[in-house]
């Protein structure tokens, strides 16, 4: 896709996970500071490319009552509620909002034979249905 921050000069390559949304997934592991918090920095293009953010946090090594102290702003978010020095696995998803995604939204379900080359009564991958 054209890079959302420099579409004339750069390409941004992303893979994908099957979903009815054009969803991007970002994840990592961070270590909590002496206040039991961590600031997670996302790629510079994150907010230019995504909307409708979802967060998941998993404490590593012990139970903690973690929460998102500050939602994503300026491509960063803050985790809090843990013990200093502990690791936290985090995941953030966002739905694409770039120009291509807006112009070409995913059609989740459609009939074969209508506006596409797939014929009714035929399989896209017939070999997987053979017994």
N, C-alpha and C positions, 0 to 999 in steps of 0.2 A: 504494500500500500504506500501511497505517498506519505512521507513523514509529516505529522500534523503541525510540527513547529517550523518545518522548512520543506514544504511540498515540491518546490521547484528544483531543489538540489539534493534531496536525500530520500532514501527508501527505508521504511521500517518493516522488518519481517517479524511476524508473529505466527505461531502455530495456534491451534485451537482445540477446544474440548467440545464435544457434541452438546448442544443446548438449543432450546428454541430462541435464545437470545444470542446476539453476536457478543459473547462474553469473553473478556480477558481476565486472566488469573495471574496474580503476583503473590509471591510468598517468600518467607525467609525465617531466620532465627535471630533473635536479638538477646542481649543480656541487660537485665535491669540495673539501673544506677543506684547510688546510695539512698535515693528517695523511693526506690521500688518502681521506677518509671523508665520508659525508653521512648526516644523519638525515632520513628521509622521514616527514612527518606526513600521516596519512590522516584522512578525515572522522571527527568525534567518534562517529558511529554505526557505524563500520566493524566493530568486534568484536561489537557487539550484533546486527548483521545477517548476518555471515559466519562461516564455519568452513572448514577444509581449505584453507589458504592455499597458493598457488603463486607463485613469484617468477621474473621474467626480468629480466636486466640486459644492456644493450648499451652498450659504450663508444663515444663519438663522437669522431672525429678521430685516434685511435691505438689500438693494442692495449693492453689492460690485463687483468690477472688479477683480476677483480672477484669479490666474494663477499658473502653476507649475513652480516655480523658479528653482528647481533642480530636474531632473528626478531621478528615483530609482537608487541608488548606495549604496552598503553595507547595503541593506535592509531598506533604508530610502529614503524619498523624502521630498521636501520643498514646502510649499504653501506660496504665497505672494499676495499682492495687496489689503488686507483688512484693516479694522480699528481695533486698539488694543482692546482686550477683547471680540471681536465678535466670535460667534461660526460658524464653518464650518463643514458641513457634507461632507465626502469624500468617494469615492469608487474607488478601483483599481481592475482591472481584469488582469489575466495572463493565458496563455495557458500552460498546463502541458508539461514539457519536461523531466520528470523522466523516468527511464529505462522501467517501465511497459508501460507507455503511448507511448513511442517511438516504443516498440516492438509490441504493440497492438493498433494501431490507430483505431479510430471509422470509421466504414463504414457507411456513412450517408444514402445512398439509396442502396437497393439491391432487386433483384427479389426473390419472395418466391419460394421455391423448389430448389434453387441452393445453394449448400454448407450450407444449414441450414435445420432444421427440420420442417419448416413451409410450408404447402402445398398451392399451388396456388388455389385460389377460396375459401379459408377458412380464417376466422378472428383469430387474436391472442386473442382477448377478444370478443367473439361473443355476450355475454350478453349486451354489450353497444350498439350494433347495432339492437337489438330487439326492436320493437315498440309495 
